[in-house]
Amino acid sequence: MGIKGLTKLLGDNAPDCSKEQKFENYFGRKIAIDASMHIYQFLVVVGRTGEQSLTSEAGEVTSHLQGMFFRTCRMLENGIKPVYVFDGKPPNLKKDELAKRYTKRTDATDDLAEAKETGEAADVEKYSKRTIRVTQTHNDECKKLLRLMGVPVIEAPSEAEAQCCAMNKADLVFGVATEDMDALTFGTPRLIRNLMAPASAKVTVTEYDYDKVLEGLGLTVDQFIDMCILCGCDYCGHIKGVGEKKALQLVQKFGEMKDVMASLEGGKYVVPEPFPYEEARKLFKEPSVLTGDQLPKLTWNPPDEAGLLQFLVEEKSFSEDRIRKAIDRIKASHGKSTQGRLESFFGAPKSKPAGEKRKQPAAASSKAAAGAKGAAAKKGKTGVGGKKK
């Protein structure tokens, strides 16, 4: 679900926290991706008519594989290094939210059947989206596909988004590609939206800077988390009538959540029972994630051509010509160096991703060396040491 209204709130109150980027600007960058969210999007896009139009000859749904394969190909061709992270066991606080989603899917299944009978196309599309669920089979097939493509896969112990954010904080990746704004609540330094959108969609990639979010709103880390909880998140019920504007006003006025809660007692806003904001805050600050040696080494390998042809063409009925051409493009792009990336496209990142230390261009290095040599010679004449201030 993400955080209700957070995108608009930031646009109105912290406009400098986000900037538009070109897809090509992420050349050479390692990007963590919340896999399940994007698998769901692939299924939704294809299933809008209420019928699964992408299937194998055996009748198996393959839209998630098509979306994953060709979107990942696009990133690899452009020198981007994706790392896909898959969900593990959901936290206990999310059980109520998952139960609500299950009920909505059940209700939507009945509504979809009725819409098909009446022939209402708009209702068919609406209820089709609500019935879609990412299954373990979808996840397992995408993991197999990505490994055959030579792309690293991480299986998180709990929330994939929290794991992505932890990797960004540890400088293992440049940013987190997701559409859910709660990546900021988990404290990711850099959130990237629309990176996985198809080229045909012509949507703008938007990059959010966490430090500028806090600065723009004038909040501490804990206050920002509390504001997000008040807006509405997956771990607490929602206080009816408290939208994103009111949530910000309350936190700015009272500072601490216990004082916010006290101010709501006996008023027009009814706080649901329970409302475990302290537990929710702890989940955002200390989620269950892999760290250090627990994480597998991030390596990007050449694609397994034979394995991909067997899986996608033989088993899943994909066009052999399209798959071969895509594999050739991946091979051609494999091994592209970050050295060729133009820093001017990005500006200097606040924290350098591991293994991505910037190098001076050859021309700049030569000039710097010549300048240093000249300076050292002048200082030598006056007896001053050659250290640069």
ABEGO torsion letter per residue (X at the ends): XEBBGAAAAAAAABAAABBBBBAAAABGBBBBBBAAAAAAAAAAAAAAAGBBABBBAAGBBAAAAAAAAAAAAAAAAAGBBBBBBBBBBBBAAAAAAAAAAAAAAAAAAAAAAAAAAAGBAAAAAAAAAAABBBBAAAAAAAAAAAAAAGBBBBBBABBAAAAAAAAAAAGABABBBBABAAAAAAGBABBBBGAABBAAAGBBBBBBBAAAAAAAAGBBAAAAAAAAAAAEBAABBBBBGBBAAAAAAAAAAAGBAAAAAAAABGBABBBBOBBBAAAAAAAAABBBBBBEAABBBBBBBBBBAAAAAAAAAAAAGBBAAAAAAAAAAAAAABGBBAAABBAAAAEBBABBBBGABBBBBAAAAAAAAAAAAAAAAAAAAAGBBABBX
